Amino acid sequence: MMFLNRLESFRLVDRSLKVLHIQRSVAHKSIMKRNNKNSVDFKAETLSAKGKGILKMKKDTSKTMEQYIHDYSVFPETLQYRLPTEDELGQPPKPHSNIIKLVFEQGGVESMDLNLNAEKFARYPTTNVIKLNKRSTRPLSVKMLTSDFIDDCLYNVNYGYFAKEAIIFQPDRPFEYNKLQGQDEFMQQWLQAYDKYDQEKLKSLQVLKRSSNSKSKKSTADEKSTTKGDNEIDTERIVKPSLQLWHTPTELFQPYYGEGLARYILQQYKLNEFPYRDLIIYEAGAGNGTLMLNILDFIKKTEPDVYARTKYRIIEISSKLFNKQSSRLQRHKNKVEIINKSVLDWDTPVNEPCFFIALEVFDNLSHDVVRFDIDTKRPYQGYVVIDEHNDFHEYYSPDLEPYTKEFLELREQSKFPMNKLPKHPTNQFYPYMKLKTILNPLRNNLSDPEYIPTRLFKLFKILNRYFPNHQIVASDFNNFDKTIKGYNAPTVQTMYKDNMVNTDSYMVEQGYFDIMFPTNFTTINELYQQVTGKKSHVASHAQFLKEWADYKRTETKSGENPMLDLYSNADFIYS
Ligand SMILES: C[S@@+](CC[C@H](N)C(=O)[O-])C[C@H]1O[C@@H](n2cnc3c(N)ncnc32)[C@H](O)[C@@H]1O
């Protein structure tokens, strides 16, 4: 999901809120300490950081001397805790003449000693997203793959981002584009509708926050509320919650966007399968269920014979959205089945020819992080260690997990091996990379990070294995404006008091932030073909809709066309 660039310009991004980003850092003091086993304090009181709320973070850290002091000036990514290769294990540090590095080593700066890194890494048990999903609280003293950490942040059923107030904007009725003067009027109407929806959702949240104990409030700040009756809404005291309101082209351009997809599907179906087989459509991540309604309405209206033999199946991870979709089925009740599970857990063979739709689903599929030794180009797998103080650290292991290994190997056999990717971290000007390492030995000779779409790779494997006769129709974003640093890096953002706040680390308090990855359609098109053996194509959002949608219906009087002009950072892949 994404807040459009155009819309973002309407938002005030309050940089001073940066402190709320909860970019966990290693404690500055502990960096300067020699990193030995004794430096880790497992005392119960140091666990007070556990479960800290987003707004409490800064306060909590300075209460008493006994409490562990978090230092927010050091980012988790500042130190790369590199683990030794088999050859390096147990060996003394290699001699070198880098004075800065010598000073760091002599000063006992954490992360410089590979063997100590390995010892510390081994001390933390490994967890994964399956185990984490059984927890109701955020974990401490564990390590996990970066992909599991991000997955947990987004999807944990108890504290994950998707389990909380994430709502997809749904306009009351389709916009009447032909009556609008131009794009600006569309933006105005959209923002009004958006605000109205936001307010309505907010009202329902306020009702939930009725003040039942207002009489017991004594402080002057609370005096106003003490005059209220028990059943009144205590609005003065309510801080507007960080309502996560997304909007998607499906919703904004309904029904024309969905009808465009329906037209493509019908044409393909009639070309290849009609009248011998039923039309079967799977949609992963159906949001409010609007696309399903628009597609089925269109088939019913234009091709009743095909409608009679159409089946639509939704695979939806979110229980809340599953309920919403289920509540909107009335007019197509016998046509639709909704399965409440992650598409990544799919294990039922579907051998019939079918269409597989995924709109704005790829961007939230978790990624792994890899850095490369700048001299040997050996890849290192990223892990997140959450220590006993609830601080995050990034470790890099020379042992790759299977999806990362296979992804990197397949890419080398594709049209886009690493050395042909112009902005790839390993292709930076070598003296520049070397200089960065010399000036900052905390990089441990590793490159900038690359984020690897291991979950999307898994999805392609699932499609190949369980949907051998599918045709894919998927769309997503090919780039974002405000990403964290790195190749194929995500944007990490949240709404805070009506402002969109971006952070510069993915290692944030789990569940408070949306973590969205751009999709490089050229490379994933290649990957899709390698994995499934199918021919697929990529088109820009506008190209695809120009071909398949009735785009005259979304044209304004001035000739501007929001459906074609907006989402210029989105592409389609289809097979
Ligand atoms: C941004 S919304 C897009 C909704 C809809 N496709 C649209 O374009 O309006 C992402 C949707 O994907 C769902 N989703 C995310 N990850 C999923 C997964 N692994 N399996 C199934 N659904 C998933 C979310 O719950 C949500 O319904």
The ligand as an ORCA input file, in Angstrom:
! r2SCAN-3c Opt
* xyz 0 1
  C      -2.425     -2.782      0.307
  S      -3.594     -3.973      0.511
  C      -4.174     -4.084     -1.157
  C      -5.586     -4.547     -1.196
  C      -6.171     -4.720     -2.590
  N      -5.417     -5.670     -3.360
  C      -6.228     -3.390     -3.283
  O      -5.418     -3.175     -4.197
  O      -7.092     -2.588     -2.922
  C      -2.665     -5.460      0.717
  C      -3.551     -6.659      0.904
  O      -2.779     -7.835      0.904
  C      -3.066     -8.601      2.053
  N      -1.876     -9.417      2.299
  C      -0.646     -8.970      2.617
  N       0.191    -10.005      2.721
  C      -0.508    -11.128      2.437
  C      -0.178    -12.512      2.398
  N       1.046    -12.948      2.677
  N      -1.151    -13.394      2.071
  C      -2.406    -12.972      1.783
  N      -2.774    -11.661      1.842
  C      -1.831    -10.763      2.147
  C      -3.411     -7.541      3.085
  O      -4.094     -8.044      4.188
  C      -4.292     -6.663      2.222
  O      -5.565     -7.220      2.015
*
